[in-house]
Amino acid sequence: MSWPLFFAFATAAGFVLGALVAGYLGLGEDE
């Protein structure tokens, strides 16, 4: 796997994970 591809994949995965965590915490605060 080339570095550019790895970097793009890691960035996308990190962004999605961060969005899921932020949404989960947001829902938790509403309750």
N, C-alpha and C positions, 0 to 999 in steps of 0.2 A: 504493500500500500504506500502510495506516495504521500509526502508530507502535506501538500496542499489539500489533497482529498481527506486525509486524516483530520486536518485542522478544520475543514468545512464541516465534517461529520461531527466532530466534538463540539463545535460551536452550536450547531443546530440542536444536538442532543441536550446540551447545557441550557439552551434557551427554552426548549420544550419542558425540560425538567423544572426549571425555574418558574415557568408559567403554571405548571400543575401544582407546585408547592404553594405559590402565591394564591392561587384559586382555592386550594384546600384550606389555607390559613384564613382566607377571607370568609369562607363559608363557616369555619369554626367560630370566628368572631361574631358572626350574625346570630348564632344560637345563644 
